Amino acid sequence: NIVHTQGWLHCHTPAIDASGIVKAVLDELYDDFCGMRLPAQVRISLACCLNMCGAVHCSDIAILGVHRKPPFIEHDRVSRVCEIPLAIAACPTAAIKPAKEGDLRTVAVKNERCMFCGNCYT
């Protein structure tokens, strides 16, 4: 069977959308699952981010979405869409610091410290 998370519908840190990938994998493996051609039951799981709601740690085959880039900062939008103290506090590696860009209050990201978790923008 295939177990997956709900992805961007319910998760606040998804790196991928689960439903499309699960459909593609199941379309490819449908005959193998229905025809009992596998030597044993196989559990495939998909998690949209590193929080692993999809139980990838206890599955035979795991597909895991991972953020690969630090967040891109749009300085003119930060103060309108973000509570800066919360974004700073959300970072587990202290990669986000308060900053000023001209007259705008914004944040700066230390890219080498970022672990790509997505907590800062969700």
C-alpha positions as CSV (number, residue, x, y, z in Angstrom):
1,N,0.0,0.0,0.0
2,I,1.0,3.6,-0.3
3,V,0.7,6.0,2.6
4,H,1.0,9.7,2.1
5,T,0.5,13.1,3.8
6,Q,-2.1,15.6,2.6
7,G,0.6,18.0,1.4
8,W,0.0,21.6,0.7
9,L,-3.7,21.3,1.7
10,H,-2.9,20.9,5.4
11,C,0.8,21.1,6.0
12,H,2.5,24.4,6.5
13,T,6.0,23.3,5.4
14,P,5.6,21.2,2.3
15,A,8.4,20.9,-0.2
16,I,6.3,18.9,-2.6
17,D,2.7,18.0,-3.3
18,A,1.9,14.4,-2.3
19,S,-1.1,13.6,-4.4
20,G,0.4,13.9,-7.9
21,I,3.5,11.9,-7.0
22,V,1.5,9.2,-5.3
23,K,-0.8,8.9,-8.3
24,A,2.2,8.6,-10.6
25,V,3.9,5.9,-8.5
26,L,0.6,4.0,-8.0
27,D,-0.1,4.1,-11.7
28,E,3.3,2.6,-12.4
29,L,3.1,-0.1,-9.7
30,Y,-0.7,-0.9,-9.9
31,D,-0.2,-4.2,-11.8
32,D,2.5,-5.3,-9.4
33,F,0.3,-4.7,-6.4
34,C,-2.9,-6.3,-7.9
35,G,-1.1,-9.2,-9.5
36,M,0.6,-10.3,-6.3
37,R,4.0,-10.4,-8.2
38,L,5.9,-9.0,-5.2
39,P,7.5,-11.5,-2.8
40,A,6.0,-9.8,0.2
41,Q,3.8,-6.9,1.1
42,V,5.5,-3.6,0.4
43,R,4.7,-0.4,2.2
44,I,5.6,2.8,0.2
45,S,5.2,6.2,1.9
46,L,5.5,9.7,0.9
47,A,6.1,12.8,3.1
48,C,6.0,16.3,1.8
49,C,8.7,17.7,4.2
50,L,11.1,16.6,6.8
51,N,8.5,16.4,9.5
52,M,7.7,12.9,8.2
53,C,4.0,12.8,8.8
54,G,3.8,10.1,6.1
55,A,5.6,7.5,8.3
56,V,8.6,7.3,6.0
57,H,10.8,6.0,8.9
58,C,8.8,2.8,9.1
59,S,8.3,2.0,5.4
60,D,10.0,-0.2,2.9
61,I,10.3,2.5,0.3
62,A,10.2,6.2,1.2
63,I,9.8,9.3,-0.9
64,L,10.6,12.4,1.0
65,G,10.3,16.0,-0.1
66,V,13.2,18.3,0.9
67,H,13.7,22.0,0.7
68,R,17.0,22.6,-1.1
69,K,17.4,26.4,-1.0
70,P,17.3,29.1,1.7
71,P,14.3,31.4,1.6
72,F,14.3,34.3,-0.9
73,I,13.6,37.5,0.9
74,E,11.3,40.1,-0.8
75,H,12.2,43.0,1.5
76,D,9.3,45.2,0.4
77,R,6.8,42.5,1.4
78,V,8.2,41.2,4.6
79,S,6.7,43.8,7.0
80,R,3.3,43.4,5.4
81,V,3.0,39.6,5.4
82,C,5.3,38.5,8.2
83,E,5.6,39.0,11.9
84,I,9.4,39.4,12.0
85,P,9.9,38.3,15.7
86,L,8.0,35.1,15.0
87,A,10.0,34.4,11.8
88,I,13.2,34.9,13.8
89,A,12.1,32.7,16.6
90,A,10.9,29.9,14.2
91,C,14.5,29.3,12.9
92,P,16.0,26.3,14.8
93,T,19.6,27.3,13.7
94,A,19.4,31.1,14.3
95,A,20.0,31.8,10.7
96,I,17.5,34.6,10.6
97,K,18.4,38.1,12.0
98,P,16.5,41.3,11.9
99,A,17.7,43.8,9.3
100,K,16.9,47.1,7.6
101,E,16.7,47.6,3.9
102,G,16.6,51.4,3.5
103,D,13.6,52.4,5.6
104,L,12.0,48.9,5.6
105,R,12.2,46.6,8.6
106,T,13.0,43.1,7.2
107,V,15.1,40.1,7.9
108,A,18.4,38.7,6.7
109,V,19.2,35.0,6.3
110,K,22.7,33.5,6.9
111,N,22.6,31.0,4.1
112,E,25.4,28.8,5.5
113,R,23.4,28.3,8.7
114,C,20.0,27.6,7.0
115,M,18.9,23.9,7.2
116,F,16.0,24.5,4.7
117,C,13.2,23.5,7.1
118,G,10.7,26.1,5.9
119,N,9.6,27.2,9.4
120,C,10.4,30.8,8.7
121,Y,7.9,31.4,6.0
122,T,5.0,29.3,7.1
